[in-house]
Amino acid sequence: MDELIKVAHKLKRNREVRAVILMGADGNFSSGLDLADLNDPKNLGLALYELAKPTSSKFQKVCLIWQSLPVPVIAVVQGVCVGGGLQLALGADIRIAAMDACLSVLETKWGLVADMGITHTACDIR
């Protein structure tokens, strides 16, 4: 997440950039957060701290920062695009989905609110 935020800041300052394309690798956009990282108590503690912030968290920033760029941001979605990955795609100005795209917000199956920006960005989808 930190790397994506750093890249967004660099792109925002670069006046030669005319558009940004977000895409995954190996035929998939993103499978979301790596939950295995939360097995490390240090990572779990940091994640809980971020989620408990009264202001926007790093989890939200990585998805919403793309809306602050002065150029069009396009998410090219193919294959798996779930959870945080879907919320990242929703932060783009334009989303293009391949026929094989599989979109899902798994948090709802567990009775959780997906809050990496989807509650903000989903309202603006047209």
C-alpha positions in Angstrom: 0.0 0.0 0.0 2.8 2.4 0.9 4.3 1.9 -2.6 1.1 2.7 -4.4 0.6 5.8 -2.3 4.2 7.0 -3.1 3.7 6.3 -6.8 0.5 8.3 -6.8 2.2 11.3 -5.2 5.1 11.1 -7.8 2.6 10.9 -10.6 0.7 13.9 -9.2 3.8 16.0 -9.3 4.9 14.9 -12.8 3.5 17.4 -15.3 4.5 15.2 -18.2 2.0 12.5 -17.2 -1.2 12.7 -19.3 -3.0 9.6 -18.0 -2.5 6.8 -15.4 -3.4 3.2 -16.1 -3.9 0.9 -13.1 -3.7 -2.8 -14.0 -2.7 -6.1 -12.4 -0.3 -8.8 -13.5 -0.7 -12.4 -14.7 -4.2 -11.9 -16.0 -5.7 -10.6 -12.7 -6.3 -7.1 -11.4 -6.0 -7.8 -7.6 -7.1 -10.4 -5.1 -7.2 -7.6 -2.4 -5.3 -7.5 0.8 -2.8 -10.2 1.7 -4.5 -11.5 4.8 -1.4 -13.7 5.5 0.4 -10.5 6.5 -2.0 -10.2 9.4 -0.6 -13.4 11.0 2.4 -11.3 12.0 1.3 -9.5 15.3 3.2 -6.4 14.3 1.3 -6.1 11.0 -2.0 -6.9 12.7 -1.4 -4.2 15.3 -0.6 -1.6 12.6 -3.6 -2.6 10.6 -5.9 -2.3 13.6 -4.4 1.1 14.4 -5.0 2.3 10.8 -8.6 1.1 10.9 -9.3 2.7 14.3 -8.3 6.2 13.1 -11.1 8.7 13.2 -9.8 10.2 10.0 -9.1 8.4 6.7 -6.7 5.5 7.1 -3.9 4.2 4.8 -6.4 1.6 3.6 -8.7 4.3 2.3 -5.9 6.6 1.0 -4.5 3.9 -1.3 -7.9 3.7 -3.0 -9.0 7.3 -2.9 -5.7 9.1 -3.7 -6.1 8.5 -7.4 -9.1 10.9 -7.5 -6.7 13.7 -6.6 -4.5 13.3 -9.7 -5.0 16.0 -12.3 -5.1 13.5 -15.1 -7.5 10.7 -16.0 -6.9 7.4 -14.0 -8.1 4.3 -15.8 -8.4 0.9 -14.1 -8.0 -2.0 -16.6 -9.8 -4.9 -14.8 -9.4 -8.5 -15.8 -9.5 -11.8 -14.0 -9.8 -11.5 -10.2 -10.7 -8.1 -8.8 -12.0 -8.6 -5.2 -12.1 -6.8 -1.9 -9.4 -4.1 -1.7 -8.6 -4.6 -5.3 -12.1 -3.7 -6.3 -12.1 -0.7 -4.1 -8.8 0.4 -5.7 -10.4 0.1 -9.2 -13.4 2.1 -8.0 -11.0 4.9 -7.1 -10.2 5.4 -10.8 -12.0 7.8 -13.0 -12.7 5.1 -15.6 -12.9 1.4 -15.2 -12.7 -1.0 -18.2 -13.6 -4.6 -17.3 -12.7 -7.6 -19.5 -15.3 -10.3 -20.0 -13.5 -12.6 -17.6 -13.4 -10.1 -14.8 -14.7 -11.5 -11.5 -15.7 -8.7 -9.1 -16.6 -9.2 -5.5 -16.7 -7.5 -2.1 -16.2 -10.5 0.3 -16.5 -8.4 3.4 -20.3 -8.4 3.0 -20.4 -12.2 3.3 -18.8 -11.9 6.7 -21.1 -9.1 7.9 -18.3 -6.4 7.6 -18.4 -3.0 6.0 -15.9 -2.7 3.2 -14.3 0.6 4.0 -11.3 1.2 1.8 -13.2 3.9 0.0 -16.1 1.9 -1.6 -18.7 3.8 0.5 -17.4 7.0 -1.0 -16.7 5.9 -4.6 -19.7 3.6 -5.3 -22.0 6.5 -4.9 -20.4 8.3 -7.9 -20.6 5.4 -10.3 -22.6 6.2 -13.4 
